[in-house]
């Protein structure tokens, strides 16, 4: 099993086994990319946060500063609550333990809920 740096779940590089918990990790990283406007790895992420987007977002959320992760360009479009919900989904998809991650079925349901909110406004 291969993978792109920044999208491979923690521990997967050691076991080389695909799992449902691992399969939801990469889409979680993509969700985080969408709402932050940042790439999954880069020099802007301090090593204390794992040196990557997931670690940086998780540290911000733990400090109750998740809103600071949101891309200011997107915030200007007036969809802050939807962005925060998407950030929450990305956070839950990239949990350290695979058993704590959302399932893809849950992700689809939550995305449908966000879509319903946006279209009803």
Secondary structure, DSSP 4 states (H G I P E B T S, - for coil): ----TTTSPTTHHHH----HHHHHHHHHHHHHHHHH---SB-TTS-GGGTTBHHHHHHHHHHTT-GGGGS-HHHHTTT-HHHHHHHHHHHHHHT-SSGGGSPPHHHHHHHHHHHHHHHHH-
